[in-house]
């Protein structure tokens, strides 16, 4: 078997041992006819494995890595005969991300996201995915990101101005408020508080309602009941029907607006976009893309910021280094430390813990040969805590990224290959501005000394108590 290390069952509880000698050989497709050898599976029922992962994904993944090696199989409810093979090696990630997209379609098409998001850029594969990605890339790069910067700073400044010394609160909902304002402005052109009774006001309220529903523990049961069904059912259908009414009315109203008066937000761009045959997107196709961008660009960024503050307030040297750079260093020093802090937080607490592909050919992961149609996922938190990649992997040390660019196959919070998050540039811009603005204006501390545990929600891994902090002082601006 490949070389082994001994990570702890709980990443906050102990320090891992060192890796052995050489890593396994690079992985890749195996010629048909090769001997197939499945990865070892956990000795638990699918129901037990599913519940353990949903309850505490980090200890579950680290224990599996410690006991079974770099590659292991997970059986979940509803897929008893279709196990998920998990890998924790960067060479294996490289093999998935550099293969032809036709060989490694994304598992999001089969995930709980499919009934919610329809056939969007996130849940589509093949040519459809590439076409949708080309349509959506312009609003998330270059000049478009620069246009969002002033709006992001304005939104976060208004939020932080309400924070008073002594106040204890969860950062996740406060960051969600910030990121929702940003995403509504970028996607719908809705800036500030929409007028009561307007399409935009209904849109915002309906989106918030869905987000609140998705935060409830029972929502995971609703999602599991919809796995394998392309269209939503039951409670999920009722919630989405309400939301869709507002989205489709907003799209129809914007479609009636002359093209020259629509603006540069994503909705306006999608209304003007055409495919290779000159066809415009339907209202339903636009709805799928808009909802995908709202959910993916809102909750993930907000919870990543919450994790960043959760780690910072429990790591005094990291907090002091960031605060000193932001308040007293040069602009270049401040920018470098802010970026390093974000990179380190996304390393130790990536919001998306798994990236899955269904390989269409026999596939090799180290010594294991998997049959075609196998599900292969990269266990990102475990890969991010390899001692051969990151010395002292369980320490929160932003300085490890000073002057160091994150590796393409060793730092994966945005995924990789043709499926890399197309909103990555906007998410990084938001985090830079939010983190720098907050560090300039307030001093924060942990409300409790012990680290927050992680909680699985939808396809994300979030801080269980929302990244709670206490405001201990205000800085002179």
C-alpha positions in Angstrom: 0.0 0.0 0.0 1.0 3.6 -0.4 3.0 5.3 2.4 1.0 6.1 5.5 0.8 8.7 8.2 -1.0 8.7 11.5 -3.5 11.6 11.5 -5.6 12.1 14.7 -9.2 11.1 14.9 -10.0 14.7 15.8 -7.9 17.4 14.0 -8.0 19.6 17.1 -7.0 16.8 19.5 -3.5 15.7 18.5 -0.5 16.1 16.2 0.0 13.6 13.3 3.2 11.6 12.8 5.4 12.1 9.7 4.8 10.5 6.4 7.0 7.6 5.3 9.3 7.7 2.3 8.1 8.1 -1.3 4.5 8.9 -2.3 2.6 6.6 -4.6 3.1 6.8 -8.3 0.9 9.3 -10.3 -2.6 8.0 -10.9 -4.5 7.9 -14.2 -6.8 5.8 -16.3 -5.9 2.1 -16.4 -6.1 0.2 -19.7 -9.2 -2.0 -20.0 -8.7 -5.5 -18.9 -6.4 -4.7 -16.0 -6.9 -6.4 -12.7 -9.4 -4.4 -10.6 -8.7 -4.0 -6.9 -11.2 -2.0 -4.9 -10.1 0.2 -2.1 -10.8 -1.0 1.5 -14.2 0.0 2.9 -15.0 1.0 6.4 -16.4 -1.8 8.4 -19.8 -0.2 9.1 -23.2 -0.3 7.6 -24.1 2.4 5.0 -26.5 4.0 7.4 -23.9 4.1 10.2 -21.2 5.5 7.8 -23.6 8.2 6.5 -24.7 9.3 10.0 -21.1 9.5 11.2 -20.0 11.5 8.3 -23.0 13.9 8.5 -22.5 14.3 12.3 -18.7 14.9 12.3 -17.1 14.8 8.9 -13.6 15.7 10.0 -13.0 13.0 12.7 -14.7 10.5 10.4 -12.4 11.3 7.4 -9.2 11.5 9.5 -10.0 8.2 11.3 -10.6 6.5 7.9 -7.3 7.9 6.6 -5.4 6.7 9.7 -6.9 3.2 9.7 -7.3 2.5 5.9 -4.6 4.5 4.2 -4.7 7.2 1.5 -7.5 5.6 -0.5 -10.7 4.1 1.1 -14.3 3.5 0.2 -17.4 5.0 1.8 -20.9 3.5 1.5 -23.8 5.9 2.0 -27.6 5.5 2.3 -29.1 5.2 -1.2 -25.8 4.1 -2.8 -25.2 0.8 -1.0 -24.1 -0.8 -4.3 -22.3 2.3 -5.6 -19.6 3.1 -3.1 -17.6 6.4 -3.1 -13.9 5.9 -3.3 -12.1 8.7 -1.4 -8.5 9.7 -2.1 -6.2 12.0 -0.2 -3.3 12.2 -2.6 -2.5 15.2 -4.9 -1.4 12.9 -7.7 -4.9 11.4 -7.7 -6.5 14.8 -7.7 -4.2 15.7 -10.7 -5.4 12.7 -12.6 -9.0 13.7 -12.2 -8.5 17.4 -12.9 -6.4 17.0 -16.0 -8.4 14.2 -17.7 -10.8 14.9 -20.5 -14.1 16.2 -19.0 -15.9 13.4 -20.8 -13.9 10.9 -18.8 -14.6 12.5 -15.4 -18.1 14.1 -15.2 -18.9 15.8 -12.0 -21.1 14.1 -9.4 -23.0 17.3 -8.8 -25.4 16.1 -11.5 -26.4 13.3 -9.1 -26.1 15.3 -5.9 -28.9 16.8 -3.7 -28.1 20.0 -5.6 -29.7 18.7 -8.8 -33.4 19.0 -7.8 -32.7 22.5 -6.4 -30.5 24.0 -9.2 -31.9 22.3 -12.2 -29.6 22.0 -15.2 -27.2 24.8 -14.3 -23.4 25.2 -14.8 -22.9 23.4 -11.5 -25.1 20.4 -12.2 -24.4 19.9 -16.0 -21.6 18.0 -17.7 -20.0 17.8 -21.1 -20.6 20.4 -23.8 -23.6 21.9 -21.9 -21.4 22.6 -18.9 -18.6 24.2 -21.1 -21.1 26.3 -23.0 -22.7 27.6 -19.7 -19.3 28.3 -18.2 -18.3 30.4 -21.2 -21.4 32.5 -20.8 -20.9 33.1 -17.1 -17.1 33.7 -17.0 -17.1 37.5 -18.0 -18.9 38.8 -14.9 -16.5 37.1 -12.6 -13.1 38.3 -13.9 -11.0 41.4 -14.5 -12.8 44.7 -14.7 -16.1 43.2 -13.4 -14.4 42.3 -10.1 -12.9 45.7 -9.7 -16.4 47.2 -10.1 -17.7 45.1 -7.2 -14.9 46.2 -4.9 -16.4 49.6 -3.8 -19.8 48.0 -3.2 -18.3 45.3 -1.1 -16.3 47.7 1.1 -19.4 49.9 1.5 -21.6 46.9 2.6 -19.1 45.6 5.1 -18.3 49.0 6.6 -22.0 49.6 7.2 -22.2 46.1 8.9 -19.2 46.6 11.1 -20.3 50.1 12.2 -23.1 48.3 14.1 -20.6 46.2 16.2 -20.2 47.5 19.7 -17.7 46.5 22.4 -18.9 43.6 24.5 -21.2 42.2 21.9 -21.0 38.5 21.3 -22.4 37.1 18.0 -22.0 34.5 15.3 -20.0 35.8 12.4 -21.7 33.5 9.8 -25.1 35.2 9.7 -23.4 38.7 9.6 -21.1 37.6 6.8 -24.2 36.1 5.0 -25.8 39.5 5.1 -22.8 41.0 3.6 -22.3 38.4 0.9 -26.0 38.3 0.0 -25.9 42.1 -0.6 -22.9 41.7 -2.8 -24.2 38.8 -4.8 -27.6 40.5 -5.3 -25.9 43.6 -6.6 -23.6 41.6 -8.9 -26.2 39.2 -10.2 -29.4 41.2 -10.2 -28.1 44.8 -10.1 -30.0 45.2 -6.8 -28.0 47.7 -4.7 -29.1 48.8 -1.2 -32.5 47.9 0.2 -35.1 47.2 -2.6 -38.3 49.2 -2.5 -41.2 47.4 -0.8 -43.5 45.7 -3.3 -40.8 45.6 -6.0 -39.8 42.5 -7.9 -36.3 42.9 -6.4 -37.7 43.0 -2.8 -39.7 39.9 -3.4 -36.6 38.3 -4.9 -34.4 39.1 -1.9 -37.0 38.0 0.7 -37.8 34.7 -1.2 -34.0 34.0 -1.4 -33.6 34.6 2.3 -36.5 32.4 3.1 -35.0 29.5 1.2 -31.6 30.1 2.9 -33.2 30.0 6.3 -35.0 26.7 5.5 -31.8 25.1 4.3 -30.2 25.9 7.7 -32.6 23.7 9.6 -31.4 20.2 10.6 -34.4 18.6 9.0 -33.4 20.0 5.7 -30.9 17.2 5.2 -33.7 14.7 5.4 -35.6 16.6 2.7 -32.4 16.5 0.5 -31.8 12.8 1.0 -35.4 12.1 -0.1 -34.7 14.0 -3.3 -31.4 12.3 -4.2 -31.7 10.5 -7.5 -34.7 12.6 -8.6 -34.0 15.3 -11.2 -37.1 17.3 -10.2 -37.9 18.4 -6.6 -40.5 16.7 -4.6 -42.5 17.3 -1.4 -41.4 20.1 0.9 -38.5 21.0 -1.4 -40.9 21.5 -4.3 -43.1 23.7 -2.3 -40.2 25.9 -1.2 -38.8 26.1 -4.7 -42.2 26.9 -6.3 -42.4 29.9 -4.0 -38.9 31.0 -4.9 -39.3 30.4 -8.6 -42.4 32.6 -8.8 -40.2 35.6 -7.7 -37.2 34.6 -9.9 -39.3 34.1 -13.0 -41.3 37.4 -12.5 -38.0 39.3 -12.1 -36.5 37.7 -15.2 -39.7 38.5 -17.2 -39.7 42.1 -16.0 -36.0 42.6 -16.9 -36.6 40.9 -20.3 -39.2 43.7 -21.1 -36.6 46.3 -20.4 -34.8 47.6 -23.5 -31.3 45.9 -23.8 -29.6 49.3 -23.8 -31.1 50.0 -20.3 -30.4 46.7 -18.6 -26.9 47.3 -17.1 -24.0 45.0 -16.6 -25.3 42.6 -13.9 -25.3 38.8 -14.6 -29.1 38.7 -15.2 -28.8 41.4 -17.9 -25.8 39.6 -19.5 -27.6 36.3 -19.6 -30.7 37.8 -21.2 -28.4 39.1 -24.0 -26.3 35.9 -24.4 -26.8 33.5 -27.2 -25.4 30.0 -28.0 -23.5 28.9 -31.1 -26.7 28.8 -33.0 -27.8 32.2 -32.0 -30.5 31.1 -29.5 -31.2 33.0 -26.3 -31.5 31.2 -23.0 -35.0 30.4 -21.8 -36.3 31.9 -18.6 -36.0 28.5 -16.9 -32.3 28.2 -17.9 -31.6 31.7 -16.6 -33.4 30.9 -13.4 -31.2 27.8 -12.9 -28.0 29.8 -13.4 -29.0 32.7 -11.2 -30.0 30.5 -8.3 -26.8 28.5 -8.6 -24.7 31.7 -8.4 -26.7 33.1 -5.5 -26.4 29.9 -3.4 -22.9 29.0 -4.4 -21.6 32.6 -4.1 -23.4 33.5 -0.9 -23.3 30.7 1.6 -19.8 29.3 0.8 -18.1 32.7 1.0 -19.9 33.7 4.2 -19.1 30.4 6.0 -15.5 30.5 4.8 -15.2 34.0 6.4 -16.8 32.6 9.6 -14.2 29.8 9.7 -11.4 32.4 9.2 -12.5 34.4 12.2 -13.0 31.1 14.2 -9.4 30.2 13.6 -7.9 33.7 14.0 -9.4 34.4 17.4 -8.0 31.1 18.7 -4.5 31.7 17.2 -3.0 34.8 18.9 0.2 35.0 16.8 -1.8 34.8 13.6 -4.3 37.4 14.7 -1.6 39.7 15.9 0.4 39.3 12.6 -2.7 40.1 10.5 -3.7 43.1 12.7 -0.3 44.6 12.7 0.1 44.3 9.0 -3.3 45.8 8.2 -3.0 48.7 10.7 0.7 49.5 10.6 2.3 47.9 7.6 2.6 49.0 4.0 -0.2 48.3 1.6 1.9 45.5 0.1 2.5 44.0 3.5 -1.1 44.2 4.4 -2.2 42.6 1.1 0.3 39.8 1.5 -0.8 39.0 5.0 -4.5 39.2 4.2 -4.1 36.8 1.3 -1.9 34.4 3.3 -4.5 34.3 6.1 -7.3 33.5 3.6 -5.2 30.8 2.0 -4.4 29.2 5.3 -8.0 29.3 6.6 -9.2 27.7 3.4 -6.6 25.1 3.8 -7.5 24.0 7.3 -11.3 24.5 7.1 -12.4 24.2 3.4 -16.1 24.8 3.2 -16.5 22.1 0.5 -14.9 19.0 1.9 -15.4 16.6 -1.0 -15.1 16.9 -4.8 -16.6 14.0 -6.7 -16.3 12.5 -10.2 -17.8 9.4 -11.8 -15.0 8.0 -13.9 -16.0 6.6 -17.3 -13.0 4.3 -17.7 -11.1 2.0 -15.3 -9.1 4.2 -13.0 -6.0 3.8 -10.9 -5.6 5.4 -7.5 -2.1 4.3 -6.3 -2.3 0.5 -6.1 -6.1 0.3 -6.5 -7.7 -0.2 -9.9 -11.4 0.8 -10.0 -14.0 -0.2 -12.5 -15.5 2.2 -15.0 -18.5 4.2 -13.6 -16.9 4.3 -10.1 -17.4 7.4 -8.0 -14.1 9.0 -7.0 -13.9 11.9 -4.5 -11.0 13.9 -3.2 -11.2 14.3 0.6 -9.9 17.9 0.6 -9.4 18.4 4.4 -7.3 15.3 4.7 -5.2 16.2 1.6 -4.8 19.7 3.0 -3.3 18.2 6.2 -0.6 16.0 4.7 2.7 16.6 6.5 4.7 16.1 3.3 2.8 19.1 1.8 2.3 21.3 4.8 4.8 20.9 7.8 3.0 21.1 11.1 -0.3 20.6 9.1 -2.6 21.0 12.1 -1.1 24.4 13.1 -2.8 27.6 11.8 0.2 29.4 10.3 -0.7 32.0 7.6 3.0 32.8 7.2 3.4 29.5 5.3 1.7 31.2 2.4 3.7 34.5 2.4 5.4 34.7 -0.9 4.1 31.2 -1.8 1.3 30.6 -4.3 -1.1 27.8 -3.4 -0.4 24.6 -5.4 -2.8 23.6 -8.2 -3.2 20.1 -6.8 -2.4 20.6 -3.2 -4.8 23.4 -2.3 -8.3 22.7 -3.5 -11.0 24.8 -1.8 -12.2 25.9 -5.3 -11.8 22.5 -6.9 -9.8 22.1 -10.1 -9.7 21.6 -13.8 -12.6 22.6 -16.0 -14.8 22.5 -12.9 -12.9 25.0 -10.8 -15.3 27.4 -9.2 -15.9 30.2 -11.7 -16.7 32.6 -8.9 -13.3 32.0 -7.2 -12.0 35.5 -8.1 -15.0 37.2 -6.7 -14.9 35.0 -3.6 -11.3 35.9 -3.0 -12.0 39.7 -3.6 -14.9 39.6 -1.1 -12.8 37.8 1.6 -9.9 40.3 1.1 -12.0 43.3 1.5 -14.1 41.9 4.4 -11.1 40.7 6.3 -9.1 43.8 5.9 -12.0 46.2 6.7 -12.9 44.3 9.9 -9.3 44.1 11.1 -8.9 47.8 10.5 -12.0 48.7 12.6 -12.5 46.2 15.5 -10.7 43.9 17.8 -12.3 40.5 18.3 -11.8 37.6 20.7 -13.1 34.1 21.0 -16.3 33.7 23.1 -15.0 30.3 24.4 -11.5 28.9 24.4 -12.3 25.5 22.8 -12.4 25.3 19.0 -15.8 25.1 17.2 -16.7 21.8 15.8 -17.6 21.4 12.2 -21.2 20.7 11.0 -22.2 19.2 7.7 -24.9 21.2 5.9 -26.1 20.5 2.4 -22.7 19.9 0.6 -20.8 22.2 2.9 -18.8 22.0 6.2 -19.6 25.0 8.4 -18.7 26.0 12.0 -21.3 24.5 14.3 -21.8 27.7 16.3 -21.4 30.0 13.4 -18.0 31.3 14.2 -18.9 33.2 17.4 -16.7 36.1 18.5 -16.7 38.8 21.1 -16.0 42.5 20.2 -13.4 43.7 22.7 -12.6 47.1 21.2 -12.9 49.5 18.4 -9.9 50.8 16.4 -9.3 54.3 15.4 -9.9 54.6 11.6 
